[in-house]
Amino acid sequence: MRSHLLHMMLYSVIVSIFLAVLVRQDTRSRIRLGLTLWAAMVGGALALAYLMYPFPN
Amino acid sequence: MSPELDQRSDSQRIPKTLLAIVAGWILPGLGHVMLGRVRRGLLFAGLLVGAYGLGLAHDGRLALRDERQPFLSTLQVIANAGIGPADMLARLFVYGELVYSLPRGIQGGAKNEHSETFRERTRSALSIYGTAYVWTAGLMNLLLLFDIWDIGMARKP
């Protein structure tokens, strides 16, 4: 798999699930934290990429 | 409960907890299973083994200590070693022997079998992804060892 976006999303899934299960004890708050972390990682990376787009390589 | 009794129960917990920590380092998730957190342990095992396998399949770098960057390269080796004996097996497979540092005197352009293997993997288009998976799996397992300590010492529900 060579897609940077797919790797980023998959990596975020693994890290989000790991941290959510590690720091929360009940299923509901695990799901909430996991989704928040995943959205923050993927959304943050996309926002940063969008902001950097005008800069030259 | 008196402080003396607390102290004694803590000291009784330590051997079992340390054993679980060693088991957790040898096989991610096993420490949690030993402490009765079976589902949690199996989930962690799946996540970590999956991440590590993905990393190796994508030419993840197995860090070698470099005298020119001793601090950073040592941290990288520690991150790798966090996954346990799987790192040793991966090094045996990739480098042909259990190697953790570049030989003395290997500088920028100098060649050596291990440095060449290392550079070859680094040049791979997939290495950037693989390295993230491999190092993260090691770091996550190190975090799990602290979690095992907290569970074993009854500091976490």
Backbone of each chain as ProteinMPNN parsed JSONL, in Angstrom:
{"seq_chain_A": "MRSHLLHMMLYSVIVSIFLAVLVRQDTRSRIRLGLTLWAAMVGGALALAYLMYPFPN", "coords_chain_A": {"N_chain_A": [[0.85, -1.19, 0.0], [0.716, 2.116, -0.986], [-0.396, 4.538, -0.525], [-0.272, 7.581, 1.048], [-2.257, 8.855, 2.498], [-4.039, 6.758, 3.178], [-2.354, 5.201, 4.766], [-1.902, 6.986, 6.834], [-4.479, 7.174, 7.892], [-4.941, 4.54, 8.699], [-2.87, 4.174, 10.535], [-3.667, 6.061, 12.416], [-6.024, 4.874, 13.278], [-5.037, 2.59, 14.614], [-3.468, 3.744, 16.693], [-5.395, 5.328, 17.98], [-7.318, 3.463, 18.921], [-5.681, 1.995, 20.635], [-4.86, 3.947, 22.586], [-7.35, 4.76, 23.557], [-8.397, 2.411, 24.726], [-6.447, 2.04, 26.593], [-6.563, 4.253, 28.396], [-9.222, 4.697, 29.147], [-12.023, 3.242, 30.868], [-14.636, 2.292, 30.445], [-16.846, 1.143, 27.825], [-18.325, 3.076, 26.378], [-17.049, 5.584, 26.832], [-14.596, 4.926, 25.833], [-15.1, 4.603, 23.112], [-15.87, 7.19, 22.475], [-13.53, 8.687, 23.084], [-11.713, 7.405, 21.375], [-12.769, 7.977, 18.809], [-12.573, 10.753, 18.876], [-9.8, 11.128, 19.103], [-8.948, 9.945, 16.703], [-10.192, 11.583, 14.794], [-8.955, 13.988, 15.44], [-6.276, 13.453, 14.846], [-6.277, 12.76, 12.068], [-7.761, 14.884, 10.961], [-6.245, 17.048, 11.902], [-3.793, 16.618, 10.602], [-4.581, 16.863, 7.932], [-5.466, 19.505, 7.931], [-3.1, 20.848, 8.526], [-1.605, 20.128, 6.293], [-3.091, 21.445, 4.348], [-2.666, 24.091, 5.098], [0.044, 24.251, 4.601], [0.213, 24.05, 1.93], [0.516, 26.342, 0.124], [3.225, 26.908, 0.398], [6.496, 26.638, -1.068], [8.112, 23.575, -2.233]], "CA_chain_A": [[0.0, 0.0, 0.0], [1.598, 3.272, -1.116], [-1.127, 5.785, -0.298], [0.087, 8.249, 2.293], [-3.5, 9.141, 3.222], [-4.549, 5.517, 3.772], [-1.459, 4.825, 5.862], [-2.154, 7.908, 7.95], [-5.757, 6.817, 8.511], [-4.774, 3.247, 9.376], [-2.005, 4.434, 11.699], [-4.502, 6.764, 13.4], [-6.961, 3.886, 13.847], [-4.307, 1.746, 15.577], [-3.074, 4.541, 17.864], [-6.614, 5.773, 18.683], [-7.881, 2.327, 19.677], [-4.736, 1.681, 21.707], [-4.925, 4.94, 23.672], [-8.692, 4.765, 24.152], [-8.52, 1.247, 25.61], [-5.477, 2.175, 27.683], [-6.849, 5.274, 29.412], [-10.632, 4.713, 29.554], [-12.41, 1.941, 31.411], [-15.924, 1.78, 29.945], [-16.928, 1.101, 26.359], [-18.85, 4.321, 25.812], [-16.028, 6.642, 26.816], [-13.525, 4.478, 24.94], [-15.499, 4.925, 21.73], [-15.824, 8.655, 22.325], [-12.136, 9.137, 23.039], [-11.099, 6.851, 20.161], [-13.205, 8.759, 17.643], [-12.003, 12.106, 18.999], [-8.369, 11.071, 18.775], [-8.796, 9.658, 15.282], [-10.562, 12.795, 14.049], [-7.941, 15.019, 15.694], [-5.045, 13.117, 14.116], [-6.476, 12.857, 10.616], [-8.166, 16.258, 10.66], [-5.098, 17.939, 12.151], [-2.801, 16.423, 9.535], [-5.114, 17.439, 6.69], [-5.472, 20.966, 8.09], [-1.705, 21.283, 8.416], [-1.221, 19.977, 4.887], [-3.771, 22.508, 3.605], [-1.987, 25.354, 5.418], [1.396, 24.261, 4.032], [0.129, 23.899, 0.473], [1.07, 27.462, -0.648], [4.678, 27.017, 0.503], [7.211, 25.827, -2.072], [8.723, 22.341, -1.71]], "C_chain_A": [[0.892, 1.248, 0.0], [0.891, 4.599, -0.844], [-0.795, 6.372, 1.075], [-1.166, 8.472, 3.153], [-4.037, 7.882, 3.916], [-3.674, 5.057, 4.94], [-1.714, 5.705, 7.09], [-3.45, 7.53, 8.677], [-5.641, 5.503, 9.284], [-3.941, 3.405, 10.65], [-2.826, 5.099, 12.81], [-5.5, 5.818, 14.052], [-6.255, 3.081, 14.944], [-4.005, 2.535, 16.856], [-4.312, 4.972, 18.67], [-7.205, 4.645, 19.53], [-6.993, 2.019, 20.875], [-4.901, 2.652, 22.882], [-6.287, 4.944, 24.354], [-8.859, 3.596, 25.127], [-7.593, 1.386, 26.816], [-5.962, 3.126, 28.785], [-8.313, 5.352, 29.844], [-11.072, 3.309, 29.947], [-13.727, 1.413, 30.861], [-16.046, 2.004, 28.435], [-17.341, 2.44, 25.756], [-17.767, 5.403, 25.74], [-14.817, 6.232, 25.97], [-13.85, 4.865, 23.499], [-15.407, 6.427, 21.494], [-14.398, 9.15, 22.194], [-11.449, 8.657, 21.759], [-11.473, 7.667, 18.932], [-12.622, 10.166, 17.679], [-10.533, 12.114, 18.597], [-8.154, 10.86, 17.28], [-9.095, 10.91, 14.46], [-9.498, 13.871, 14.232], [-6.67, 14.735, 14.886], [-5.213, 13.326, 12.611], [-6.833, 14.297, 10.229], [-7.013, 17.234, 10.833], [-4.064, 17.843, 11.047], [-3.291, 17.043, 8.234], [-5.121, 18.967, 6.761], [-4.063, 21.526, 7.931], [-1.225, 21.21, 6.965], [-1.829, 21.096, 4.047], [-3.069, 23.844, 3.834], [-0.616, 25.431, 4.739], [1.378, 24.275, 2.5], [0.742, 25.076, -0.294], [2.6, 27.535, -0.611], [5.367, 26.16, -0.556], [7.813, 24.587, -1.42], [10.115, 22.62, -1.146]], "O_chain_A": [[1.727, 1.413, 0.889], [1.508, 5.661, -0.922], [-1.009, 5.743, 2.111], [-1.136, 8.301, 4.372], [-4.436, 7.924, 5.08], [-4.175, 4.589, 5.963], [-1.736, 5.227, 8.224], [-3.518, 7.558, 9.906], [-6.175, 5.372, 10.385], [-4.266, 2.844, 11.696], [-2.7, 4.751, 13.985], [-5.791, 5.942, 15.242], [-6.781, 2.907, 16.043], [-4.255, 2.056, 17.962], [-4.278, 4.981, 19.901], [-7.547, 4.84, 20.697], [-7.48, 1.809, 21.986], [-5.062, 2.231, 24.027], [-6.381, 5.11, 25.57], [-9.397, 3.768, 26.221], [-7.903, 0.919, 27.912], [-5.793, 2.84, 29.97], [-8.614, 6.024, 30.83], [-10.562, 2.316, 29.428], [-13.923, 0.198, 30.812], [-15.443, 2.911, 27.862], [-16.78, 2.882, 24.753], [-17.597, 6.054, 24.709], [-14.099, 7.088, 25.452], [-13.004, 5.379, 22.768], [-14.931, 6.878, 20.453], [-14.087, 9.94, 21.302], [-10.698, 9.405, 21.133], [-10.618, 8.009, 18.115], [-12.225, 10.709, 16.649], [-10.08, 12.984, 17.853], [-7.301, 11.501, 16.665], [-8.347, 11.255, 13.545], [-9.174, 14.589, 13.286], [-6.065, 15.644, 14.319], [-4.395, 13.984, 11.968], [-6.272, 14.852, 9.284], [-6.822, 18.134, 10.016], [-3.521, 18.855, 10.603], [-2.519, 17.675, 7.513], [-4.821, 19.641, 5.776], [-3.861, 22.551, 7.28], [-0.534, 22.104, 6.476], [-1.179, 21.633, 3.15], [-2.892, 24.631, 2.905], [-0.162, 26.507, 4.351], [2.408, 24.488, 1.861], [1.434, 24.842, -1.285], [3.21, 28.152, -1.484], [4.88, 25.083, -0.901], [8.004, 24.549, -0.205], [10.78, 21.703, -0.664]]}, "seq_chain_B": "MSPELDQRSDSQRIPKTLLAIVAGWILPGLGHVMLGRVRRGLLFAGLLVGAYGLGLAHDGRLALRDERQPFLSTLQVIANAGIGPADMLARLFVYGELVYSLPRGIQGGAKNEHSETFRERTRSALSIYGTAYVWTAGLMNLLLLFDIWDIGMARKP", "coords_chain_B": {"N_chain_B": [[-7.262, -0.106, 56.994], [-3.99, -0.732, 58.127], [-0.893, 1.153, 57.595], [1.267, -0.607, 57.647], [0.162, -3.072, 56.857], [-0.697, -2.379, 54.3], [1.757, -1.934, 53.113], [2.802, -4.51, 53.234], [1.065, -5.932, 51.57], [1.561, -4.683, 49.195], [4.214, -5.436, 48.786], [3.804, -8.101, 48.402], [2.544, -8.091, 46.017], [4.421, -7.303, 44.196], [6.323, -9.316, 43.054], [4.641, -10.888, 41.351], [3.671, -8.922, 39.682], [6.026, -7.977, 38.465], [6.752, -10.265, 37.094], [4.642, -10.398, 35.3], [5.196, -8.078, 33.868], [7.597, -8.732, 32.594], [6.653, -10.856, 31.039], [4.862, -9.43, 29.467], [6.601, -7.873, 28.024], [7.966, -9.789, 26.579], [5.931, -10.998, 25.053], [3.642, -9.0, 23.638], [0.762, -7.982, 25.401], [0.5, -10.306, 26.861], [1.15, -9.923, 29.535], [-1.057, -8.516, 30.534], [-3.001, -10.473, 30.209], [-2.064, -12.361, 32.039], [-2.617, -11.018, 34.377], [-5.282, -11.209, 34.506], [-6.714, -9.618, 32.775], [-7.961, -10.454, 30.216], [-9.364, -9.969, 27.731], [-8.615, -7.361, 27.157], [-5.843, -7.715, 27.015], [-5.648, -9.417, 24.769], [-6.639, -7.748, 22.797], [-4.711, -5.678, 22.816], [-2.518, -7.223, 22.067], [-3.227, -7.96, 19.467], [-3.311, -5.413, 18.225], [-0.649, -4.47, 18.532], [0.997, -6.507, 17.476], [-0.025, -6.518, 14.925], [0.589, -3.87, 14.083], [3.375, -3.974, 14.214], [3.95, -6.029, 12.396], [2.935, -4.871, 10.041], [4.743, -2.789, 9.851], [7.214, -4.117, 9.443], [6.629, -5.333, 7.034], [6.591, -3.15, 5.442], [9.188, -2.298, 5.096], [10.24, -1.168, 7.479], [12.511, 0.723, 9.474], [15.046, -0.796, 11.354], [16.495, 0.412, 13.964], [19.921, 1.478, 14.264], [22.508, 2.091, 16.547], [24.242, 5.079, 16.278], [27.348, 6.566, 16.335], [27.658, 9.191, 15.647], [25.282, 10.402, 16.181], [24.55, 9.891, 18.99], [22.597, 10.138, 21.098], [19.951, 10.441, 19.966], [19.906, 8.209, 18.241], [20.176, 6.158, 20.066], [17.787, 6.363, 21.49], [16.077, 5.604, 19.453], [16.797, 2.937, 19.101], [15.98, 1.941, 21.568], [13.224, 2.342, 21.35], [12.681, 0.504, 19.345], [13.446, -1.874, 20.647], [11.479, -2.111, 22.508], [9.385, -3.714, 21.708], [10.084, -6.239, 22.285], [11.376, -9.67, 22.123], [10.702, -10.046, 19.461], [11.874, -8.0, 18.067], [14.535, -8.74, 18.138], [14.462, -11.082, 16.596], [13.668, -9.967, 14.175], [15.914, -8.403, 13.596], [17.838, -10.385, 13.301], [16.857, -11.561, 11.009], [16.882, -9.441, 9.142], [19.49, -8.222, 9.267], [21.105, -10.396, 9.52], [22.493, -10.987, 11.78], [22.549, -10.387, 15.37], [22.48, -7.235, 15.712], [23.088, -3.992, 17.015], [24.322, -1.58, 16.733], [26.092, 0.689, 14.579], [29.248, -0.219, 13.244], [32.303, 0.948, 14.8], [33.827, 3.862, 13.469], [32.499, 3.937, 11.09], [31.634, 6.219, 8.803], [29.917, 8.976, 7.138], [30.132, 8.311, 4.172], [31.282, 5.841, 4.219], [31.313, 2.256, 3.811], [29.609, -0.644, 4.948], [28.469, -3.892, 5.741], [26.13, -3.94, 7.395], [25.477, -1.212, 7.575], [24.924, -0.715, 4.939], [22.682, -2.364, 4.468], [20.943, -1.102, 6.211], [20.787, 1.468, 5.058], [19.727, 0.788, 2.618], [17.152, -0.085, 3.269], [16.206, 2.316, 4.261], [16.13, 3.835, 1.987], [14.005, 2.777, 0.663], [10.799, 3.281, -0.761], [8.681, 2.799, 0.856], [9.574, 2.879, 3.387], [9.259, 5.032, 5.161], [6.661, 4.796, 6.1], [6.676, 2.226, 7.167], [8.606, 2.479, 9.186], [7.353, 4.208, 10.984], [5.252, 2.57, 11.91], [6.708, 0.414, 13.059], [8.316, 1.613, 15.075], [6.34, 2.844, 16.608], [4.897, 0.642, 17.517], [6.767, -0.513, 19.266], [7.034, 1.566, 21.155], [4.423, 1.706, 22.113], [4.227, -0.752, 23.372], [6.042, -0.38, 25.44], [4.645, 1.536, 26.903], [2.535, -0.074, 27.687], [3.788, -1.706, 29.529], [4.057, -0.054, 31.751], [1.363, 0.22, 32.287], [0.733, -2.372, 33.038], [2.135, -2.487, 35.424], [0.677, -0.62, 36.968], [-1.828, -1.922, 37.061], [-1.136, -4.349, 38.271], [-0.251, -3.467, 40.753], [-2.544, -2.64, 41.852], [-3.345, -0.033, 41.343], [-4.927, 0.79, 39.424], [-8.218, 0.438, 38.192]], "CA_chain_B": [[-6.063, -0.959, 56.903], [-2.82, 0.015, 58.593], [0.16, 1.319, 56.589], [2.117, -1.81, 57.612], [-0.519, -4.082, 56.051], [-0.631, -1.908, 52.913], [3.128, -2.158, 52.657], [3.003, -5.935, 53.039], [0.333, -6.408, 50.406], [2.303, -4.169, 48.048], [5.401, -6.266, 48.554], [3.349, -9.392, 47.873], [2.123, -7.925, 44.621], [5.549, -6.962, 43.32], [6.862, -10.408, 42.21], [3.692, -11.266, 40.3], [3.616, -7.814, 38.724], [7.268, -7.974, 37.69], [6.665, -11.407, 36.171], [3.709, -10.004, 34.235], [5.88, -7.078, 33.036], [8.541, -9.47, 31.735], [5.836, -11.582, 30.054], [4.31, -8.434, 28.553], [7.661, -7.437, 27.108], [8.269, -10.914, 25.678], [4.816, -11.104, 24.105], [2.7, -7.923, 23.951], [-0.581, -8.394, 25.815], [0.541, -11.469, 27.756], [1.157, -9.429, 30.918], [-2.441, -8.219, 30.9], [-3.697, -11.764, 30.328], [-1.633, -12.968, 33.309], [-3.255, -10.319, 35.497], [-6.733, -11.409, 34.42], [-7.349, -8.719, 31.785], [-7.766, -11.278, 29.014], [-9.842, -9.297, 26.503], [-7.739, -6.206, 26.969], [-4.548, -8.236, 26.579], [-5.748, -9.92, 23.401], [-6.786, -6.584, 21.902], [-3.39, -5.046, 22.709], [-1.649, -8.124, 21.291], [-3.603, -7.813, 18.053], [-2.907, -4.091, 17.733], [0.805, -4.318, 18.487], [1.568, -7.452, 16.503], [-0.451, -6.007, 13.617], [1.379, -2.681, 13.737], [4.769, -4.381, 13.986], [3.968, -6.777, 11.137], [2.789, -3.886, 8.965], [6.003, -2.055, 9.772], [8.246, -4.95, 8.812], [6.239, -5.552, 5.643], [6.832, -1.902, 4.708], [10.617, -1.936, 5.209], [10.496, -0.304, 8.639], [13.92, 0.736, 9.867], [15.455, -1.32, 12.657], [17.514, 1.436, 14.228], [21.257, 1.11, 14.725], [23.121, 3.202, 17.279], [25.236, 5.746, 15.45], [28.19, 7.414, 17.206], [27.539, 10.609, 15.275], [24.052, 10.889, 16.828], [24.376, 8.851, 20.021], [21.382, 10.269, 21.902], [18.755, 10.131, 19.18], [19.922, 6.842, 17.718], [19.934, 5.249, 21.198], [16.333, 6.383, 21.731], [15.439, 4.816, 18.39], [17.035, 1.511, 19.4], [15.114, 1.609, 22.71], [11.857, 2.233, 20.813], [12.624, -0.795, 18.648], [13.568, -2.984, 21.598], [10.267, -2.156, 23.324], [8.451, -4.75, 21.249], [10.524, -7.516, 22.854], [12.222, -10.553, 21.303], [10.367, -9.921, 18.036], [12.879, -7.096, 17.489], [15.763, -9.525, 17.93], [14.231, -11.96, 15.444], [13.659, -9.127, 12.974], [17.307, -8.023, 13.317], [18.511, -11.578, 12.764], [16.357, -11.774, 9.655], [17.265, -8.339, 8.252], [20.937, -7.976, 9.239], [21.843, -11.652, 9.545], [22.999, -11.193, 13.138], [21.929, -9.501, 16.358], [23.306, -6.032, 15.696], [22.372, -2.827, 17.541], [25.001, -0.313, 16.45], [26.999, 0.703, 13.437], [30.616, -0.428, 13.713], [33.092, 2.173, 15.007], [34.577, 4.343, 12.307], [31.671, 4.056, 9.889], [31.238, 7.611, 8.627], [28.914, 9.227, 6.101], [30.202, 7.578, 2.909], [31.917, 4.529, 4.382], [30.367, 1.16, 3.629], [29.675, -1.807, 5.812], [27.31, -4.713, 5.396], [24.943, -3.52, 8.152], [25.091, 0.152, 7.214], [24.331, -0.786, 3.602], [21.324, -2.905, 4.631], [20.178, -0.038, 6.867], [20.53, 2.524, 4.073], [18.854, 0.243, 1.575], [15.778, -0.038, 3.787], [15.829, 3.715, 4.39], [15.854, 4.357, 0.642], [12.752, 2.218, 0.163], [9.698, 4.253, -0.782], [7.705, 2.462, 1.899], [10.239, 2.872, 4.696], [8.738, 6.079, 6.06], [5.467, 4.248, 6.747], [7.077, 1.066, 7.964], [9.318, 2.927, 10.38], [6.357, 4.74, 11.929], [4.559, 1.43, 12.531], [7.626, -0.383, 13.893], [8.708, 2.362, 16.282], [5.155, 3.065, 17.442], [4.573, -0.629, 18.192], [7.693, -0.635, 20.395], [6.701, 2.56, 22.192], [3.142, 1.333, 22.723], [4.456, -1.862, 24.31], [6.666, 0.193, 26.639], [3.539, 2.13, 27.68], [1.763, -1.176, 28.281], [4.491, -2.231, 30.708], [3.653, 0.818, 32.872], [-0.029, -0.11, 32.58], [0.765, -3.644, 33.789], [2.558, -2.131, 36.787], [-0.462, 0.01, 37.649], [-2.857, -2.937, 37.319], [-0.595, -5.323, 39.225], [-0.131, -2.86, 42.08], [-3.907, -2.21, 42.21], [-3.479, 1.422, 41.236], [-5.844, 1.047, 38.317], [-9.325, -0.526, 38.3]], "C_chain_B": [[-4.83, -0.144, 57.303], [-1.768, 0.126, 57.493], [1.054, 0.091, 56.48], [1.502, -2.892, 56.711], [-0.49, -3.713, 54.571], [0.718, -2.229, 52.301], [3.331, -3.635, 52.326], [2.266, -6.427, 51.792], [0.997, -5.897, 49.121], [3.492, -5.07, 47.742], [5.02, -7.655, 48.054], [2.981, -9.3, 46.396], [3.304, -7.798, 43.674], [6.058, -8.137, 42.472], [5.949, -10.784, 41.047], [3.632, -10.177, 39.215], [4.87, -7.782, 37.853], [7.282, -9.111, 36.67], [5.756, -11.063, 34.989], [4.362, -8.982, 33.303], [6.849, -7.766, 32.074], [7.772, -10.208, 30.633], [5.27, -10.617, 29.011], [5.342, -7.911, 27.576], [7.966, -8.541, 26.086], [7.176, -11.066, 24.621], [3.783, -10.031, 24.467], [1.315, -8.454, 24.294], [-0.586, -9.527, 26.832], [0.516, -11.04, 29.233], [-0.253, -9.125, 31.402], [-3.236, -9.508, 31.099], [-3.349, -12.416, 31.672], [-2.29, -12.317, 34.511], [-4.778, -10.376, 35.412], [-7.444, -10.484, 33.456], [-7.22, -9.348, 30.397], [-8.167, -10.537, 27.739], [-8.952, -8.121, 26.144], [-6.372, -6.65, 26.424], [-4.581, -8.71, 25.139], [-5.88, -8.774, 22.398], [-5.438, -5.893, 21.706], [-2.45, -5.903, 21.868], [-1.944, -7.974, 19.806], [-3.11, -6.506, 17.467], [-1.394, -4.013, 17.538], [1.462, -5.253, 17.481], [1.201, -7.0, 15.086], [0.391, -4.829, 13.174], [2.817, -3.076, 13.412], [4.908, -5.14, 12.66], [3.843, -5.85, 9.936], [4.102, -3.138, 8.746], [7.086, -2.855, 9.077], [7.927, -5.17, 7.335], [6.49, -4.314, 4.788], [8.257, -1.387, 4.923], [10.904, -0.971, 6.356], [11.948, -0.417, 9.079], [14.112, 0.118, 11.245], [16.686, -0.507, 13.03], [18.838, 0.828, 14.687], [21.86, 2.321, 15.421], [24.272, 3.759, 16.45], [26.04, 6.705, 16.333], [28.068, 8.895, 16.869], [26.277, 11.236, 15.864], [23.707, 9.938, 17.967], [23.045, 8.927, 20.753], [20.145, 9.824, 21.12], [18.744, 8.682, 18.708], [19.724, 5.818, 18.84], [18.44, 5.198, 21.527], [15.595, 5.541, 20.687], [15.603, 3.316, 18.651], [16.134, 1.071, 20.55], [13.664, 1.439, 22.243], [11.684, 0.907, 20.098], [12.576, -1.946, 19.64], [12.311, -3.14, 22.447], [9.323, -3.278, 22.933], [8.879, -6.14, 21.724], [11.359, -8.353, 21.901], [11.898, -10.504, 19.809], [11.375, -9.007, 17.337], [14.172, -7.857, 17.209], [15.621, -10.422, 16.706], [14.277, -11.159, 14.145], [15.082, -8.721, 12.599], [18.087, -9.199, 12.735], [18.121, -11.786, 11.297], [16.896, -10.705, 8.693], [18.782, -8.214, 8.126], [21.758, -9.264, 9.242], [22.486, -11.935, 10.888], [22.351, -10.164, 14.069], [22.774, -8.239, 16.494], [22.473, -4.824, 16.145], [23.074, -1.511, 17.252], [25.858, -0.453, 15.205], [28.411, 0.493, 13.97], [31.349, 0.902, 13.871], [33.786, 2.556, 13.71], [33.754, 4.432, 11.036], [31.183, 5.5, 9.795], [30.288, 7.722, 7.438], [28.997, 8.319, 4.88], [30.729, 6.157, 3.049], [30.883, 3.41, 4.29], [30.666, 0.007, 4.574], [28.397, -2.587, 5.541], [26.03, -4.219, 6.075], [24.489, -2.125, 7.748], [24.447, 0.151, 5.831], [22.895, -1.308, 3.672], [20.402, -1.827, 5.211], [19.8, 1.039, 5.847], [19.58, 2.056, 2.978], [17.395, 0.295, 2.016], [15.291, 1.4, 3.883], [15.439, 4.298, 3.03], [14.535, 3.839, 0.081], [11.636, 3.256, 0.267], [8.721, 4.021, 0.363], [8.266, 2.647, 3.306], [9.665, 3.889, 5.676], [7.491, 5.585, 6.804], [5.851, 3.116, 7.696], [7.749, 1.464, 9.262], [8.347, 3.471, 11.426], [5.636, 3.601, 12.65], [5.472, 0.692, 13.51], [7.954, 0.348, 15.187], [7.516, 2.58, 17.199], [4.775, 1.791, 18.186], [5.475, -0.809, 19.417], [7.343, 0.323, 21.524], [5.384, 2.216, 22.89], [3.354, 0.198, 23.72], [5.152, -1.362, 25.582], [5.608, 0.846, 27.533], [2.729, 1.048, 28.382], [2.447, -1.737, 29.529], [4.167, -1.376, 31.942], [2.213, 0.518, 33.285], [-0.106, -1.397, 33.404], [1.159, -3.367, 35.246], [1.395, -1.553, 37.574], [-1.545, -1.01, 37.991], [-2.38, -3.902, 38.404], [-0.511, -4.778, 40.632], [-1.465, -2.278, 42.552], [-4.054, -0.697, 42.22], [-4.432, 1.803, 40.107], [-6.962, 0.01, 38.407], [-9.282, -1.576, 37.178]], "O_chain_B": [[-4.657, 0.994, 56.865], [-1.738, -0.688, 56.571], [1.546, -0.237, 55.4], [2.194, -3.535, 55.922], [-0.294, -4.562, 53.702], [0.831, -2.711, 51.174], [3.931, -3.986, 51.31], [2.793, -7.25, 51.043], [1.0, -6.58, 48.097], [3.743, -5.42, 46.589], [5.804, -8.312, 47.37], [3.085, -10.264, 45.638], [3.207, -8.139, 42.495], [6.214, -7.971, 41.262], [6.4, -10.974, 39.917], [3.555, -10.462, 38.02], [4.782, -7.584, 36.641], [7.753, -8.953, 35.544], [6.055, -11.388, 33.84], [4.123, -9.001, 32.096], [6.913, -7.427, 30.893], [8.164, -10.197, 29.466], [5.204, -10.94, 27.824], [5.017, -7.55, 26.445], [8.192, -8.276, 24.906], [7.467, -11.242, 23.438], [3.118, -10.142, 25.497], [0.76, -9.277, 23.565], [-1.552, -9.697, 27.576], [-0.073, -11.722, 30.072], [-0.607, -9.435, 32.539], [-4.036, -9.624, 32.028], [-4.221, -12.952, 32.356], [-2.501, -12.96, 35.538], [-5.478, -9.683, 36.151], [-8.666, -10.556, 33.327], [-6.491, -8.862, 29.532], [-7.398, -10.484, 26.78], [-8.588, -7.918, 24.985], [-5.826, -6.043, 25.502], [-3.656, -8.443, 24.371], [-5.317, -8.816, 21.305], [-5.06, -5.561, 20.583], [-1.68, -5.385, 21.059], [-1.03, -7.872, 18.988], [-2.564, -6.472, 16.364], [-0.917, -3.546, 16.503], [2.358, -4.858, 16.735], [2.014, -7.089, 14.166], [0.855, -4.781, 12.035], [3.405, -2.574, 12.455], [5.855, -4.924, 11.904], [4.546, -6.012, 8.939], [4.514, -2.89, 7.613], [7.797, -2.332, 8.219], [8.822, -5.193, 6.49], [6.589, -4.406, 3.565], [8.493, -0.179, 4.93], [11.721, -0.062, 6.215], [12.538, -1.497, 9.062], [13.412, 0.475, 12.193], [17.772, -0.709, 12.488], [18.875, -0.182, 15.389], [21.736, 3.447, 14.938], [25.148, 3.026, 15.989], [25.463, 7.561, 17.002], [28.343, 9.752, 17.709], [26.204, 12.454, 16.028], [22.685, 9.254, 17.915], [22.422, 7.896, 21.008], [19.397, 8.949, 21.555], [17.716, 8.008, 18.763], [19.173, 4.741, 18.609], [17.894, 4.131, 21.806], [14.62, 4.857, 20.998], [14.676, 2.532, 18.451], [15.586, -0.031, 20.526], [12.965, 0.522, 22.674], [10.647, 0.258, 20.232], [11.777, -2.872, 19.5], [12.1, -4.195, 23.046], [8.539, -3.742, 23.761], [8.128, -7.105, 21.584], [11.978, -7.822, 20.979], [12.73, -10.879, 18.983], [11.694, -9.206, 16.165], [14.82, -7.65, 16.183], [16.532, -10.517, 15.883], [14.844, -11.603, 13.147], [15.425, -8.695, 11.418], [18.883, -9.041, 11.81], [18.953, -12.14, 10.462], [17.313, -11.016, 7.578], [19.308, -8.112, 7.017], [22.964, -9.234, 8.997], [22.981, -13.041, 11.105], [21.703, -9.214, 13.628], [23.69, -8.193, 17.315], [21.328, -4.648, 15.729], [22.511, -0.442, 17.489], [26.286, -1.545, 14.832], [28.735, 0.986, 15.05], [31.056, 1.867, 13.165], [34.264, 1.705, 12.96], [34.23, 4.936, 10.018], [30.398, 5.945, 10.632], [29.907, 6.728, 6.821], [28.031, 7.619, 4.575], [30.637, 5.361, 2.116], [29.721, 3.597, 4.648], [31.812, -0.262, 4.936], [27.374, -2.017, 5.161], [24.985, -4.092, 5.437], [23.295, -1.867, 7.595], [23.526, 0.927, 5.575], [22.0, -0.769, 3.022], [19.262, -1.656, 4.78], [18.648, 1.466, 5.778], [18.747, 2.815, 2.482], [16.513, 0.67, 1.242], [14.121, 1.686, 3.625], [14.544, 5.137, 2.93], [14.005, 4.403, -0.876], [11.541, 4.001, 1.242], [8.019, 4.939, 0.787], [7.531, 2.582, 4.291], [9.594, 3.633, 6.878], [7.285, 5.906, 7.975], [5.419, 3.059, 8.847], [7.501, 0.869, 10.311], [8.51, 3.218, 12.62], [5.434, 3.661, 13.863], [5.077, 0.382, 14.635], [7.878, -0.233, 16.27], [7.648, 2.514, 18.421], [4.377, 1.845, 19.35], [5.005, -1.212, 20.481], [7.352, -0.051, 22.697], [5.242, 2.406, 24.098], [2.739, 0.181, 24.786], [4.884, -1.862, 26.675], [5.66, 0.73, 28.758], [2.292, 1.223, 29.519], [1.784, -2.184, 30.465], [4.019, -1.904, 33.044], [1.876, 0.553, 34.468], [-0.898, -1.503, 34.34], [0.588, -3.939, 36.175], [1.152, -1.949, 38.714], [-2.116, -0.971, 39.081], [-3.119, -4.227, 39.333], [-0.675, -5.52, 41.601], [-1.516, -1.521, 43.522], [-4.808, -0.147, 43.023], [-4.704, 2.98, 39.871], [-6.698, -1.163, 38.668], [-10.139, -2.457, 37.123]]}, "name": "protein", "num_of_chains": 2, "seq": "MRSHLLHMMLYSVIVSIFLAVLVRQDTRSRIRLGLTLWAAMVGGALALAYLMYPFPNMSPELDQRSDSQRIPKTLLAIVAGWILPGLGHVMLGRVRRGLLFAGLLVGAYGLGLAHDGRLALRDERQPFLSTLQVIANAGIGPADMLARLFVYGELVYSLPRGIQGGAKNEHSETFRERTRSALSIYGTAYVWTAGLMNLLLLFDIWDIGMARKP"}
